[in-house]
């Protein structure tokens, strides 16, 4: 799996912001998504310092 990028829609401004995949701090997969409930089966932290940021929360 390779994350190429992420688009985020802002309904207030009606704008779409795009980020390349390398700038996304974390992303998650649900390998059995049923359309109602999202259950994380795999978590990815491609940025080296992302885990340290999450631990501080």
SULRAMO-V216132 format. One record per pair of residues at least 12 apart in sequence whose ideal C-beta (glycine too) atoms are under 10 Angstrom apart, sorted by sequence separation. I is the first residue (numbers start at 1). J is the second residue. D is the distance in Angstrom with one decimal. If there is no record, write none. Layout:
i=[I	I]
j=[J	J]
d=[D	D]
//
This chain:
i=[6	7	28	29	30	5	6	28	29	5	6	28	29	5	6	27	28	29	3	4	5	27	28	3	4	5	6	26	27	3	4	5	6	26	27	2	3	5	25	26	27	3	4	24	25	26	3	6	24	25	26	24	25	23	24	3	22	23	25	26	21	22	25	26	1	24	25	26	1	25	26	25	1	3	1	3	2]
j=[18	19	40	41	42	18	19	41	42	19	20	42	43	20	21	42	43	44	19	20	21	43	44	20	21	22	23	43	44	21	22	23	24	44	45	21	22	24	44	45	46	23	24	44	45	46	24	27	45	46	47	46	47	46	47	27	46	47	49	50	46	47	50	51	27	50	51	53	29	53	54	54	42	44	44	46	46]
d=[7.1	8.1	4.6	5.7	8.5	5.9	4.9	8.1	4.4	6.1	8.2	6.9	7.9	5.1	7.1	9.2	5.2	7.6	9.8	7.5	5.2	7.8	7.3	9.0	5.1	9.0	8.2	6.6	5.3	3.8	9.6	8.6	5.2	6.6	8.6	7.0	8.5	7.9	9.8	5.1	7.7	10.0	10.0	8.8	7.0	7.8	6.0	7.7	9.7	7.8	8.0	6.8	5.1	9.1	7.7	5.5	6.7	7.6	8.3	5.6	7.2	7.6	3.9	8.5	9.1	8.8	9.0	9.1	7.1	6.7	7.1	8.0	8.3	7.5	7.8	7.1	9.7]
//
